Amino acid sequence: MSGEQKAEAKGEQAKGKLKEAAGRLTGNERLTAEGRAEQAKGDAREAKEKAKDAFKH
C-alpha cells in the first residue's frame, strides 16, 4: 500500500470517527451518519489498497 493512500484512508477513518462522535454528542443524526459514511469510505479505500498489494506479490 502506498504511504500516501494509506495516510488518506486513515485520515478519512479518523475524520469520520470525530464526526460521528460530535454528532452523537450534540444529538445531530445527520452528522453521525456522515461520520459513519466517511469511516466506511476510508475502510473501503484501505481494503482496495491491501488487495492491490496482495496481487503484486
N, CA, C, O and CB atoms as a CASP TS submission, in Angstrom:
PFRMAT TS
TARGET T0000
AUTHOR 0000-0000-0000
METHOD Language model
MODEL 1
PARENT N/A
ATOM      1  N   MET     1       0.862  -1.162   0.000  1.00  0.00           N
ATOM      2  CA  MET     1       0.000   0.000   0.000  1.00  0.00           C
ATOM      3  C   MET     1       0.907   1.222   0.000  1.00  0.00           C
ATOM      4  O   MET     1       1.825   1.329   0.813  1.00  0.00           O
ATOM      5  CB  MET     1      -0.980   0.000   1.228  1.00  0.00           C
ATOM      6  N   SER     2       0.643   2.127  -0.906  1.00  0.00           N
ATOM      7  CA  SER     2       1.462   3.335  -0.931  1.00  0.00           C
ATOM      8  C   SER     2       1.204   4.147   0.333  1.00  0.00           C
ATOM      9  O   SER     2       0.098   4.163   0.873  1.00  0.00           O
ATOM     10  CB  SER     2       1.165   4.182  -2.197  1.00  0.00           C
ATOM     11  N   GLY     3       2.245   4.812   0.780  1.00  0.00           N
ATOM     12  CA  GLY     3       2.140   5.588   2.012  1.00  0.00           C
ATOM     13  C   GLY     3       1.091   6.673   1.931  1.00  0.00           C
ATOM     14  O   GLY     3       0.380   6.934   2.901  1.00  0.00           O
ATOM     15  N   GLU     4       0.993   7.309   0.769  1.00  0.00           N
ATOM     16  CA  GLU     4       0.028   8.398   0.606  1.00  0.00           C
ATOM     17  C   GLU     4      -1.406   7.877   0.675  1.00  0.00           C
ATOM     18  O   GLU     4      -2.249   8.470   1.348  1.00  0.00           O
ATOM     19  CB  GLU     4       0.262   9.124  -0.728  1.00  0.00           C
ATOM     20  N   GLN     5      -1.684   6.792  -0.004  1.00  0.00           N
ATOM     21  CA  GLN     5      -3.031   6.217   0.008  1.00  0.00           C
ATOM     22  C   GLN     5      -3.404   5.712   1.393  1.00  0.00           C
ATOM     23  O   GLN     5      -4.541   5.863   1.840  1.00  0.00           O
ATOM     24  CB  GLN     5      -3.134   5.078  -1.007  1.00  0.00           C
ATOM     25  N   LYS     6      -2.426   5.108   2.067  1.00  0.00           N
ATOM     26  CA  LYS     6      -2.680   4.607   3.420  1.00  0.00           C
ATOM     27  C   LYS     6      -3.006   5.762   4.360  1.00  0.00           C
ATOM     28  O   LYS     6      -3.915   5.664   5.185  1.00  0.00           O
ATOM     29  CB  LYS     6      -1.463   3.815   3.947  1.00  0.00           C
ATOM     30  N   ALA     7      -2.260   6.853   4.231  1.00  0.00           N
ATOM     31  CA  ALA     7      -2.499   8.020   5.077  1.00  0.00           C
ATOM     32  C   ALA     7      -3.879   8.619   4.799  1.00  0.00           C
ATOM     33  O   ALA     7      -4.575   9.031   5.727  1.00  0.00           O
ATOM     34  CB  ALA     7      -1.403   9.077   4.854  1.00  0.00           C
ATOM     35  N   GLU     8      -4.273   8.668   3.526  1.00  0.00           N
ATOM     36  CA  GLU     8      -5.598   9.191   3.184  1.00  0.00           C
ATOM     37  C   GLU     8      -6.698   8.328   3.785  1.00  0.00           C
ATOM     38  O   GLU     8      -7.683   8.844   4.313  1.00  0.00           O
ATOM     39  CB  GLU     8      -5.766   9.270   1.663  1.00  0.00           C
ATOM     40  N   ALA     9      -6.524   7.015   3.703  1.00  0.00           N
ATOM     41  CA  ALA     9      -7.532   6.103   4.251  1.00  0.00           C
ATOM     42  C   ALA     9      -7.642   6.277   5.761  1.00  0.00           C
ATOM     43  O   ALA     9      -8.745   6.356   6.302  1.00  0.00           O
ATOM     44  CB  ALA     9      -7.185   4.638   3.906  1.00  0.00           C
ATOM     45  N   LYS    10      -6.510   6.336   6.435  1.00  0.00           N
ATOM     46  CA  LYS    10      -6.522   6.503   7.897  1.00  0.00           C
ATOM     47  C   LYS    10      -7.103   7.862   8.274  1.00  0.00           C
ATOM     48  O   LYS    10      -7.821   7.982   9.267  1.00  0.00           O
ATOM     49  CB  LYS    10      -5.094   6.354   8.477  1.00  0.00           C
ATOM     50  N   GLY    11      -6.790   8.887   7.478  1.00  0.00           N
ATOM     51  CA  GLY    11      -7.325  10.220   7.739  1.00  0.00           C
ATOM     52  C   GLY    11      -8.835  10.260   7.618  1.00  0.00           C
ATOM     53  O   GLY    11      -9.516  10.872   8.441  1.00  0.00           O
ATOM     54  N   GLU    12      -9.358   9.603   6.585  1.00  0.00           N
ATOM     55  CA  GLU    12     -10.815   9.545   6.410  1.00  0.00           C
ATOM     56  C   GLU    12     -11.468   8.813   7.572  1.00  0.00           C
ATOM     57  O   GLU    12     -12.517   9.223   8.069  1.00  0.00           O
ATOM     58  CB  GLU    12     -11.176   8.855   5.083  1.00  0.00           C
ATOM     59  N   GLN    13     -10.838   7.727   7.998  1.00  0.00           N
ATOM     60  CA  GLN    13     -11.399   6.967   9.111  1.00  0.00           C
ATOM     61  C   GLN    13     -11.420   7.810  10.390  1.00  0.00           C
ATOM     62  O   GLN    13     -12.413   7.823  11.117  1.00  0.00           O
ATOM     63  CB  GLN    13     -10.594   5.675   9.336  1.00  0.00           C
ATOM     64  N   ALA    14     -10.319   8.508  10.653  1.00  0.00           N
ATOM     65  CA  ALA    14     -10.244   9.326  11.861  1.00  0.00           C
ATOM     66  C   ALA    14     -11.241  10.484  11.801  1.00  0.00           C
ATOM     67  O   ALA    14     -11.922  10.776  12.784  1.00  0.00           O
ATOM     68  CB  ALA    14      -8.817   9.863  12.055  1.00  0.00           C
ATOM     69  N   LYS    15     -11.321  11.136  10.653  1.00  0.00           N
ATOM     70  CA  LYS    15     -12.252  12.253  10.485  1.00  0.00           C
ATOM     71  C   LYS    15     -13.695  11.770  10.675  1.00  0.00           C
ATOM     72  O   LYS    15     -14.516  12.453  11.287  1.00  0.00           O
ATOM     73  CB  LYS    15     -12.076  12.904   9.085  1.00  0.00           C
ATOM     74  N   GLY    16     -13.982  10.588  10.143  1.00  0.00           N
ATOM     75  CA  GLY    16     -15.319  10.023  10.295  1.00  0.00           C
ATOM     76  C   GLY    16     -15.650   9.725  11.739  1.00  0.00           C
ATOM     77  O   GLY    16     -16.773   9.960  12.185  1.00  0.00           O
ATOM     78  N   LYS    17     -14.680   9.209  12.473  1.00  0.00           N
ATOM     79  CA  LYS    17     -14.910   8.910  13.889  1.00  0.00           C
ATOM     80  C   LYS    17     -15.192  10.190  14.672  1.00  0.00           C
ATOM     81  O   LYS    17     -16.067  10.223  15.537  1.00  0.00           O
ATOM     82  CB  LYS    17     -13.696   8.175  14.491  1.00  0.00           C
ATOM     83  N   LEU    18     -14.440  11.238  14.356  1.00  0.00           N
ATOM     84  CA  LEU    18     -14.667  12.512  15.039  1.00  0.00           C
ATOM     85  C   LEU    18     -16.049  13.075  14.729  1.00  0.00           C
ATOM     86  O   LEU    18     -16.742  13.570  15.619  1.00  0.00           O
ATOM     87  CB  LEU    18     -13.595  13.521  14.643  1.00  0.00           C
ATOM     88  N   LYS    19     -16.444  12.996  13.454  1.00  0.00           N
ATOM     89  CA  LYS    19     -17.769  13.499  13.066  1.00  0.00           C
ATOM     90  C   LYS    19     -18.864  12.708  13.762  1.00  0.00           C
ATOM     91  O   LYS    19     -19.835  13.270  14.269  1.00  0.00           O
ATOM     92  CB  LYS    19     -17.954  13.427  11.537  1.00  0.00           C
ATOM     93  N   GLU    20     -18.687  11.389  13.775  1.00  0.00           N
ATOM     94  CA  GLU    20     -19.698  10.543  14.416  1.00  0.00           C
ATOM     95  C   GLU    20     -19.811  10.874  15.904  1.00  0.00           C
ATOM     96  O   GLU    20     -20.914  10.984  16.439  1.00  0.00           O
ATOM     97  CB  GLU    20     -19.355   9.049  14.226  1.00  0.00           C
ATOM     98  N   ALA    21     -18.671  11.032  16.562  1.00  0.00           N
ATOM     99  CA  ALA    21     -18.679  11.354  17.990  1.00  0.00           C
ATOM    100  C   ALA    21     -19.319  12.722  18.240  1.00  0.00           C
ATOM    101  O   ALA    21     -20.097  12.889  19.179  1.00  0.00           O
ATOM    102  CB  ALA    21     -17.246  11.328  18.553  1.00  0.00           C
ATOM    103  N   ALA    22     -18.988  13.689  17.399  1.00  0.00           N
ATOM    104  CA  ALA    22     -19.577  15.024  17.551  1.00  0.00           C
ATOM    105  C   ALA    22     -21.085  14.972  17.322  1.00  0.00           C
ATOM    106  O   ALA    22     -21.851  15.631  18.025  1.00  0.00           O
ATOM    107  CB  ALA    22     -18.922  16.022  16.570  1.00  0.00           C
ATOM    108  N   GLY    23     -21.500  14.190  16.343  1.00  0.00           N
ATOM    109  CA  GLY    23     -22.923  14.054  16.069  1.00  0.00           C
ATOM    110  C   GLY    23     -23.676  13.420  17.223  1.00  0.00           C
ATOM    111  O   GLY    23     -24.780  13.845  17.564  1.00  0.00           O
ATOM    112  N   ARG    24     -23.084  12.414  17.815  1.00  0.00           N
ATOM    113  CA  ARG    24     -23.722  11.756  18.965  1.00  0.00           C
ATOM    114  C   ARG    24     -23.783  12.699  20.165  1.00  0.00           C
ATOM    115  O   ARG    24     -24.783  12.756  20.880  1.00  0.00           O
ATOM    116  CB  ARG    24     -22.959  10.468  19.344  1.00  0.00           C
ATOM    117  N   LEU    25     -22.698  13.432  20.366  1.00  0.00           N
ATOM    118  CA  LEU    25     -22.626  14.344  21.498  1.00  0.00           C
ATOM    119  C   LEU    25     -23.674  15.442  21.401  1.00  0.00           C
ATOM    120  O   LEU    25     -24.276  15.822  22.406  1.00  0.00           O
ATOM    121  CB  LEU    25     -21.243  14.955  21.590  1.00  0.00           C
ATOM    122  N   THR    26     -23.892  15.952  20.194  1.00  0.00           N
ATOM    123  CA  THR    26     -24.841  17.047  20.005  1.00  0.00           C
ATOM    124  C   THR    26     -26.244  16.571  19.648  1.00  0.00           C
ATOM    125  O   THR    26     -27.180  17.369  19.592  1.00  0.00           O
ATOM    126  CB  THR    26     -24.341  17.969  18.931  1.00  0.00           C
ATOM    127  N   GLY    27     -26.388  15.270  19.407  1.00  0.00           N
ATOM    128  CA  GLY    27     -27.698  14.743  19.029  1.00  0.00           C
ATOM    129  C   GLY    27     -28.031  14.990  17.564  1.00  0.00           C
ATOM    130  O   GLY    27     -29.196  14.919  17.171  1.00  0.00           O
ATOM    131  N   ASN    28     -27.017  15.280  16.757  1.00  0.00           N
ATOM    132  CA  ASN    28     -27.197  15.575  15.339  1.00  0.00           C
ATOM    133  C   ASN    28     -27.069  14.261  14.544  1.00  0.00           C
ATOM    134  O   ASN    28     -25.962  13.774  14.314  1.00  0.00           O
ATOM    135  CB  ASN    28     -26.145  16.641  14.848  1.00  0.00           C
ATOM    136  N   GLU    29     -28.193  13.706  14.135  1.00  0.00           N
ATOM    137  CA  GLU    29     -28.186  12.422  13.436  1.00  0.00           C
ATOM    138  C   GLU    29     -27.517  12.508  12.073  1.00  0.00           C
ATOM    139  O   GLU    29     -26.873  11.555  11.636  1.00  0.00           O
ATOM    140  CB  GLU    29     -29.598  11.914  13.274  1.00  0.00           C
ATOM    141  N   ARG    30     -27.665  13.651  11.397  1.00  0.00           N
ATOM    142  CA  ARG    30     -27.049  13.815  10.075  1.00  0.00           C
ATOM    143  C   ARG    30     -25.521  13.756  10.176  1.00  0.00           C
ATOM    144  O   ARG    30     -24.863  13.108   9.361  1.00  0.00           O
ATOM    145  CB  ARG    30     -27.490  15.154   9.436  1.00  0.00           C
ATOM    146  N   LEU    31     -24.972  14.428  11.169  1.00  0.00           N
ATOM    147  CA  LEU    31     -23.527  14.437  11.374  1.00  0.00           C
ATOM    148  C   LEU    31     -23.031  13.042  11.748  1.00  0.00           C
ATOM    149  O   LEU    31     -21.966  12.618  11.299  1.00  0.00           O
ATOM    150  CB  LEU    31     -23.143  15.452  12.466  1.00  0.00           C
ATOM    151  N   THR    32     -23.791  12.340  12.555  1.00  0.00           N
ATOM    152  CA  THR    32     -23.443  10.970  12.922  1.00  0.00           C
ATOM    153  C   THR    32     -23.402  10.082  11.688  1.00  0.00           C
ATOM    154  O   THR    32     -22.478   9.286  11.525  1.00  0.00           O
ATOM    155  CB  THR    32     -24.441  10.414  13.944  1.00  0.00           C
ATOM    156  N   ALA    33     -24.391  10.213  10.826  1.00  0.00           N
ATOM    157  CA  ALA    33     -24.444   9.414   9.602  1.00  0.00           C
ATOM    158  C   ALA    33     -23.298   9.772   8.662  1.00  0.00           C
ATOM    159  O   ALA    33     -22.708   8.887   8.042  1.00  0.00           O
ATOM    160  CB  ALA    33     -25.786   9.613   8.893  1.00  0.00           C
ATOM    161  N   GLU    34     -22.980  11.053   8.550  1.00  0.00           N
ATOM    162  CA  GLU    34     -21.856  11.473   7.708  1.00  0.00           C
ATOM    163  C   GLU    34     -20.556  10.865   8.223  1.00  0.00           C
ATOM    164  O   GLU    34     -19.713  10.434   7.436  1.00  0.00           O
ATOM    165  CB  GLU    34     -21.749  13.015   7.667  1.00  0.00           C
ATOM    166  N   GLY    35     -20.397  10.832   9.524  1.00  0.00           N
ATOM    167  CA  GLY    35     -19.200  10.241  10.128  1.00  0.00           C
ATOM    168  C   GLY    35     -19.083   8.774   9.817  1.00  0.00           C
ATOM    169  O   GLY    35     -18.005   8.287   9.475  1.00  0.00           O
ATOM    170  N   ARG    36     -20.189   8.064   9.933  1.00  0.00           N
ATOM    171  CA  ARG    36     -20.168   6.623   9.608  1.00  0.00           C
ATOM    172  C   ARG    36     -19.836   6.401   8.141  1.00  0.00           C
ATOM    173  O   ARG    36     -19.088   5.484   7.801  1.00  0.00           O
ATOM    174  CB  ARG    36     -21.526   5.970   9.941  1.00  0.00           C
ATOM    175  N   ALA    37     -20.392   7.239   7.272  1.00  0.00           N
ATOM    176  CA  ALA    37     -20.132   7.115   5.840  1.00  0.00           C
ATOM    177  C   ALA    37     -18.657   7.376   5.534  1.00  0.00           C
ATOM    178  O   ALA    37     -18.063   6.672   4.717  1.00  0.00           O
ATOM    179  CB  ALA    37     -21.020   8.088   5.046  1.00  0.00           C
ATOM    180  N   GLU    38     -18.072   8.364   6.171  1.00  0.00           N
ATOM    181  CA  GLU    38     -16.655   8.663   5.949  1.00  0.00           C
ATOM    182  C   GLU    38     -15.773   7.523   6.433  1.00  0.00           C
ATOM    183  O   GLU    38     -14.776   7.186   5.794  1.00  0.00           O
ATOM    184  CB  GLU    38     -16.264   9.962   6.655  1.00  0.00           C
ATOM    185  N   GLN    39     -16.139   6.938   7.550  1.00  0.00           N
ATOM    186  CA  GLN    39     -15.380   5.793   8.053  1.00  0.00           C
ATOM    187  C   GLN    39     -15.450   4.637   7.055  1.00  0.00           C
ATOM    188  O   GLN    39     -14.445   3.979   6.786  1.00  0.00           O
ATOM    189  CB  GLN    39     -15.916   5.346   9.436  1.00  0.00           C
ATOM    190  N   ALA    40     -16.628   4.399   6.516  1.00  0.00           N
ATOM    191  CA  ALA    40     -16.799   3.317   5.547  1.00  0.00           C
ATOM    192  C   ALA    40     -15.983   3.587   4.287  1.00  0.00           C
ATOM    193  O   ALA    40     -15.395   2.669   3.716  1.00  0.00           O
ATOM    194  CB  ALA    40     -18.283   3.143   5.191  1.00  0.00           C
ATOM    195  N   LYS    41     -15.950   4.830   3.860  1.00  0.00           N
ATOM    196  CA  LYS    41     -15.171   5.201   2.678  1.00  0.00           C
ATOM    197  C   LYS    41     -13.682   4.932   2.937  1.00  0.00           C
ATOM    198  O   LYS    41     -12.985   4.401   2.073  1.00  0.00           O
ATOM    199  CB  LYS    41     -15.404   6.700   2.309  1.00  0.00           C
ATOM    200  N   GLY    42     -13.209   5.296   4.110  1.00  0.00           N
ATOM    201  CA  GLY    42     -11.817   5.038   4.473  1.00  0.00           C
ATOM    202  C   GLY    42     -11.524   3.554   4.552  1.00  0.00           C
ATOM    203  O   GLY    42     -10.468   3.101   4.110  1.00  0.00           O
ATOM    204  N   ASP    43     -12.453   2.795   5.111  1.00  0.00           N
ATOM    205  CA  ASP    43     -12.286   1.341   5.190  1.00  0.00           C
ATOM    206  C   ASP    43     -12.208   0.727   3.797  1.00  0.00           C
ATOM    207  O   ASP    43     -11.387  -0.156   3.547  1.00  0.00           O
ATOM    208  CB  ASP    43     -13.442   0.708   5.981  1.00  0.00           C
ATOM    209  N   ALA    44     -13.058   1.193   2.895  1.00  0.00           N
ATOM    210  CA  ALA    44     -13.074   0.668   1.530  1.00  0.00           C
ATOM    211  C   ALA    44     -11.772   1.004   0.805  1.00  0.00           C
ATOM    212  O   ALA    44     -11.218   0.167   0.093  1.00  0.00           O
ATOM    213  CB  ALA    44     -14.276   1.229   0.751  1.00  0.00           C
ATOM    214  N   ARG    45     -11.291   2.223   0.988  1.00  0.00           N
ATOM    215  CA  ARG    45     -10.033   2.621   0.345  1.00  0.00           C
ATOM    216  C   ARG    45      -8.887   1.767   0.865  1.00  0.00           C
ATOM    217  O   ARG    45      -8.034   1.331   0.093  1.00  0.00           O
ATOM    218  CB  ARG    45      -9.739   4.119   0.591  1.00  0.00           C
ATOM    219  N   GLU    46      -8.865   1.528   2.173  1.00  0.00           N
ATOM    220  CA  GLU    46      -7.812   0.721   2.769  1.00  0.00           C
ATOM    221  C   GLU    46      -7.876  -0.717   2.241  1.00  0.00           C
ATOM    222  O   GLU    46      -6.842  -1.301   1.919  1.00  0.00           O
ATOM    223  CB  GLU    46      -7.928   0.738   4.306  1.00  0.00           C
ATOM    224  N   ALA    47      -9.067  -1.283   2.151  1.00  0.00           N
ATOM    225  CA  ALA    47      -9.231  -2.643   1.646  1.00  0.00           C
ATOM    226  C   ALA    47      -8.788  -2.742   0.189  1.00  0.00           C
ATOM    227  O   ALA    47      -8.165  -3.726  -0.209  1.00  0.00           O
ATOM    228  CB  ALA    47     -10.689  -3.091   1.787  1.00  0.00           C
ATOM    229  N   LYS    48      -9.108  -1.730  -0.598  1.00  0.00           N
ATOM    230  CA  LYS    48      -8.710  -1.721  -2.014  1.00  0.00           C
ATOM    231  C   LYS    48      -7.196  -1.723  -2.137  1.00  0.00           C
ATOM    232  O   LYS    48      -6.640  -2.466  -2.946  1.00  0.00           O
ATOM    233  CB  LYS    48      -9.299  -0.495  -2.742  1.00  0.00           C
ATOM    234  N   GLU    49      -6.535  -0.912  -1.353  1.00  0.00           N
ATOM    235  CA  GLU    49      -5.082  -0.837  -1.412  1.00  0.00           C
ATOM    236  C   GLU    49      -4.438  -2.145  -0.926  1.00  0.00           C
ATOM    237  O   GLU    49      -3.428  -2.583  -1.477  1.00  0.00           O
ATOM    238  CB  GLU    49      -4.581   0.348  -0.573  1.00  0.00           C
ATOM    239  N   LYS    50      -5.018  -2.755   0.094  1.00  0.00           N
ATOM    240  CA  LYS    50      -4.487  -4.039   0.565  1.00  0.00           C
ATOM    241  C   LYS    50      -4.655  -5.112  -0.495  1.00  0.00           C
ATOM    242  O   LYS    50      -3.773  -5.953  -0.670  1.00  0.00           O
ATOM    243  CB  LYS    50      -5.183  -4.470   1.862  1.00  0.00           C
ATOM    244  N   ALA    51      -5.774  -5.092  -1.203  1.00  0.00           N
ATOM    245  CA  ALA    51      -5.992  -6.080  -2.268  1.00  0.00           C
ATOM    246  C   ALA    51      -4.996  -5.864  -3.406  1.00  0.00           C
ATOM    247  O   ALA    51      -4.472  -6.827  -3.966  1.00  0.00           O
ATOM    248  CB  ALA    51      -7.443  -5.997  -2.805  1.00  0.00           C
ATOM    249  N   LYS    52      -4.739  -4.616  -3.742  1.00  0.00           N
ATOM    250  CA  LYS    52      -3.744  -4.335  -4.784  1.00  0.00           C
ATOM    251  C   LYS    52      -2.373  -4.844  -4.373  1.00  0.00           C
ATOM    252  O   LYS    52      -1.651  -5.416  -5.189  1.00  0.00           O
ATOM    253  CB  LYS    52      -3.678  -2.830  -5.080  1.00  0.00           C
ATOM    254  N   ASP    53      -2.010  -4.640  -3.107  1.00  0.00           N
ATOM    255  CA  ASP    53      -0.731  -5.119  -2.617  1.00  0.00           C
ATOM    256  C   ASP    53      -0.655  -6.643  -2.649  1.00  0.00           C
ATOM    257  O   ASP    53       0.397  -7.200  -2.962  1.00  0.00           O
ATOM    258  CB  ASP    53      -0.489  -4.612  -1.207  1.00  0.00           C
ATOM    259  N   ALA    54      -1.738  -7.314  -2.336  1.00  0.00           N
ATOM    260  CA  ALA    54      -1.755  -8.780  -2.319  1.00  0.00           C
ATOM    261  C   ALA    54      -1.509  -9.343  -3.705  1.00  0.00           C
ATOM    262  O   ALA    54      -0.854 -10.377  -3.836  1.00  0.00           O
ATOM    263  CB  ALA    54      -3.089  -9.298  -1.776  1.00  0.00           C
ATOM    264  N   PHE    55      -2.019  -8.687  -4.751  1.00  0.00           N
ATOM    265  CA  PHE    55      -1.859  -9.190  -6.102  1.00  0.00           C
ATOM    266  C   PHE    55      -0.497  -8.837  -6.701  1.00  0.00           C
ATOM    267  O   PHE    55      -0.099  -9.412  -7.714  1.00  0.00           O
ATOM    268  CB  PHE    55      -2.958  -8.650  -6.979  1.00  0.00           C
ATOM    269  N   LYS    56       0.218  -7.897  -6.081  1.00  0.00           N
ATOM    270  CA  LYS    56       1.551  -7.541  -6.564  1.00  0.00           C
ATOM    271  C   LYS    56       2.562  -8.629  -6.264  1.00  0.00           C
ATOM    272  O   LYS    56       3.539  -8.795  -6.995  1.00  0.00           O
ATOM    273  CB  LYS    56       2.007  -6.234  -5.946  1.00  0.00           C
ATOM    274  N   HIS    57       2.328  -9.380  -5.177  1.00  0.00           N
ATOM    275  CA  HIS    57       3.317 -10.365  -4.729  1.00  0.00           C
ATOM    276  C   HIS    57       3.044 -11.706  -5.273  1.00  0.00           C
ATOM    277  O   HIS    57       3.784 -12.649  -4.991  1.00  0.00           O
ATOM    278  CB  HIS    57       3.364 -10.442  -3.250  1.00  0.00           C
TER
END
